[in-house]
Amino acid sequence: MAELTAQQVDYLLYRRTYLRRLLSLTEPNTSSSIIQRPHKSRGHGSLVERIALFRCVISKGLDELDEAIRTLPPNLRQVASWKYEQHLTYREIAARETKRLKRRGLKDARVSTSTIHYQVQKIREHCASRCPSINEEFWRAIRTLTDGGVLP
């Protein structure tokens, strides 16, 4: 599969906590499991094997994404947190970055929204290049997870 698009990276970064929560509901030891057993056997292997593979595919992709975020330089990691966890606009992020620089003694510092846009592009590129397991199989599993939980 080709490298992830900016939209795909954004989708995952905005929803990674939610996706982890949904994935935890597929654990076999929970009574509130969201995976439904299909009426007829579809696919190879037992239901337990298919659920384990399903969880593995999603977990590996999300783990790669988490590692990509951890390996960002500190300033980009902060911008990623503001954008994807706190849902701030470019203007709000620029204002926070400006305040941060001024606190460090750079009295005339000013961060533009264009700079933040560029930094977000760098975050997307960094994440996309470090997530080889996020492929078509991963997206099928994500659709299964978010669309009702019926395994193929």
N, C-alpha and C positions, 0 to 999 in steps of 0.2 A: 504494500500500500504506500501511496505517496505520503510525504510528511503532512502532519496535521495542519489544518487551516487555522487562521486566526479565530474564526467562529467556533471551531471545535475546541480549541484551547480555552477560549472564554467560557464556553458551556461547562467544561470540566472544572475550571478554576472557581467559577461561581457556585457550582453544585457539589464540590468534592465532599464536603461534610455531610450533606444530605445523602449522597450516593453511598457513603460509608455506613450511614445509619440504616439505609434500606438494605444494604448487603448484610449487615449484622442480623437482620430479621430472617435471613435465609439459613442461619445456623441451625443444624438439625436438632439441637437440644432446646430450642425455644418452642413454646406452645403457640406462639403467635406467628409462626412461619408464614411468609407471603408466597412461597412457591406452591403452586397447585399441581397435583398429579394429573397428567393428561389421561383421558379416558382410554385411549388406545396407545400402546407403546410406540413412541416415535423416537428414532435415533438408536444408537447402539449403547450397550451397557445398561447396568441397573440404574434405577432412579437415584440411588445414593451416589454412584459414580458420576452421573451427569450433573448432579448438584455440586459435587466437589469440584469438577472441572469448571463449571459455571463460576463458582466462587473464586477459583484460582485465576481465571482469565481476568475478571474484574479487579481482584486484589492486586495482581501484578501490575496492571496498568495504573491503578491509583497509587500504588507504592512508588512507581517510577515518577509519577507526577509530583508526589510529596518530596521525593529526593531532588527533583529538578528545582523545586522551590527552595529547599534547604541549601542548594549549591549556588543560588544567586548571590551576587555581592550584597552586603547589608543594606545599602541604599535602595536597590531594586527590590529586595525582599520586603522592605518597609512599604514601598509604593504598591507592591502586589497585595500586601495585607490591607492597605487602605482601599484599593480598588475592588478586590475580589471578596474580602471578608467584611469590610465596613461599608462597601458600596458607595464610596465617595466619588464625586465627579472629578474631572480633570482640574477644574478650577479650584475645588476644595483641596485636592492633593497639592496643587501648586502653592496654595496659601500655606498649608502645613509645612511643606518643604522650605518655603521662604522663611517662615518663623524659626524653623530648625537651624537654618544657616545663620540667621541673625543672632540666635542664642550662642552660636559658636564664635561670635565676634565679627562676622562679616556683615557690618551694618548696612552696606549698600546692596546686599544680595537681593535678587529677585528671580524666582523660578517661574517661567512662563508655562502656559498650558501646552504649548508646542513641545517643550522639553518633556513634560509628563507624557504626552502622546508618544514621543520617541522612546521613552523609557518603557512604556507599556508594550510597544512593538518589540523591544529587546527581550522583555519578559516572555512574550508569546513565542518568539523565535527560540529562546533558550529552552523553554518547556517542550516545544515541538521536537526539537532535535534530540532530546533526552528521553523520549518515550516510545521506543520501538515496539513495545507490546500493545500499544494502542492502535489496533488494526481493525479490519472488518469483523473479525470474530469478537473483539472487545465491544464494538458498537452494537452487534447483534445481542450480546449479553446485556448491555446497558438498556437496550430497547425492551428486552424481556423483563429486566428488573423494574423499569419504570412504567411498563404497560400492563401490569397485572400479574406478572410472575408465572406464566405457564411456560414450562420448559419445552424446548423442541423435541 
